[in-house]
Amino acid sequence: MEHQVVHREAIGAEPLQPATIIARNVNVFYGAKQALFNVDVDVPRNAITAFIGPSGCGKSTFLRCLNRMNDTIPICKVTGKIMLDGQDIYDPDLDVVELRARVGMVFQKPNPFPKSIYENIAYGPRIHGLTRTKKELDELVEQCLEKAGLLKEVHDRMHEPGTGLSGGQQQRLCIARAIATRPDVILMDEPCSALDPIATAKVEELMDELKENYTIIIVTHSMQQAARVSQRTAFFHLGKLVEVGDTRQIFTNPRDKRTQDYITGRFG
């Protein structure tokens, strides 16, 4: 089966897991304007894949295809095929609410709900019926905060507003909220661009831990961040996926001149 293809990283590295997301011939149109052209990419399970490229190159547009966020834009049309663990996510019978529970999202600007820290985490599991009792829900909230490296900082402030936390803490709260619905995949759209270097380092450390249990895709403007955190990197330019491969190879020995020019700062 196609989705069992294993990508091997550089010689000497651990082979990557089978692909969890497979995209084939994905095109995106906003009205008459085409924003993405024939994107083919496989995203391996339990690894961090970074999407890089200059502003307006299509990387966030493609990221939003993966949990059908583009459905919320009336003039947007997506063609091609995107499979999540062998299931076509654009199948008309697919429950989009269910899909977004499986494919969590963390945005550029931390966006906690205007509710308590506890309620920010409890909201998703409650809607999806993931816990049966208050005790189970309490345990899940604590586990998610623990996984997001936030429990120690907020354990005595659970019923205070999430908006009262610092920017970095708010972003980790949003990550805890994303993992509360037990997703398979976490999408992160420039998750550190509003954060200071210390908060950024904490989020990067957290991503590294989370990849043990989740497939993570990050869109980032920072090539340094992509090089630090990801195992695979995909370079987008003018709506096309130019090159995808092992992060080390993309940064040290890219196959395409456009990738080389972007990485060496000739444009961007």
C-alpha angles and dihedrals in degrees: 000000000000097000091058092068109127118215112216117214125215115317110280093027125108112269111252121246122261115283115275094187123038119185121188128186094340115181126178126198129189099199106303094343117094112217101175129034126204098319115191117181140146118211114204122225120253095013137099115248116192124206110206135175141110122302113288094020095124102256096122091041089056092045089055090053089064095068096024094249086145087069086078091065108079096207094047119106125183123196131181128049133296117183125194110196089335096313121115104235092201092056105131090228094056116111104236093199088056091047092054090051088055094043107046123194135212116192135215095254116046105251110185115177114257088255137093121294088252094050092049089064099033095052098078098043090048093052092046094044093237096148131046103198139033088247091056090048092049090051093048092050090051093046092052093048089047092051089049090052091242107104096090091050097049108023092111094041100054094128096046118099116278088222089067092069124095118266093260092047091048090054091050088048088054089051090050088050091050093053093046092082089056096244126188093213133035119201116201119192108198090319095178103039092100094044134091120242095264094051089044091054090052092051091047091050089049092051090053090054094044094055088074087072106018141048107238129198118186129189109205138171089201112089088188089058092048090050092048101046111025135080093195130032130197119196118209125193128174093346095310130108099233100181141351128188149112107333094235092052093047091052099040105029113015116182097214124066091221090058090048091049093049095047093048091050099250089133138358 
